[in-house]
Amino acid sequence: MKWIALLVQMLLPVGVFIYTINFGRWMRSRNIKAGAYVTYAIAVMALGLTFWVLLHNNV
């Protein structure tokens, strides 16, 4: 049951991750490559940090 709660808590961060990755793809299509790479990095770091905090505090 605890894992189900963790999955539910990750729904919003995963949605933000997907939205941010799509924004990075849009920036890359406009030839703003540096901004796209930074956007990808921010998305990965934010999702990784969220995942780490949830697992560190709940497991």
Contacts in CASP RR format, 6 or more apart in sequence:
PFRMAT RR
TARGET T0000
AUTHOR 0000-0000-0000
METHOD contacts of the structure
MODEL  1
MKWIALLVQMLLPVGVFIYTINFGRWMRSRNIKAGAYVTYAIAVMALGLT
FWVLLHNNV
2 58 0 8 1.000
2 59 0 8 1.000
5 58 0 8 1.000
6 54 0 8 1.000
6 55 0 8 1.000
6 58 0 8 1.000
9 54 0 8 1.000
10 50 0 8 1.000
10 51 0 8 1.000
10 54 0 8 1.000
13 46 0 8 1.000
13 47 0 8 1.000
13 50 0 8 1.000
13 51 0 8 1.000
14 47 0 8 1.000
16 43 0 8 1.000
16 46 0 8 1.000
17 43 0 8 1.000
17 44 0 8 1.000
17 46 0 8 1.000
17 47 0 8 1.000
20 39 0 8 1.000
20 42 0 8 1.000
20 43 0 8 1.000
20 46 0 8 1.000
21 39 0 8 1.000
21 40 0 8 1.000
21 43 0 8 1.000
23 39 0 8 1.000
24 35 0 8 1.000
24 36 0 8 1.000
24 39 0 8 1.000
24 40 0 8 1.000
24 43 0 8 1.000
25 36 0 8 1.000
27 33 0 8 1.000
27 35 0 8 1.000
27 36 0 8 1.000
27 39 0 8 1.000
28 36 0 8 1.000
END
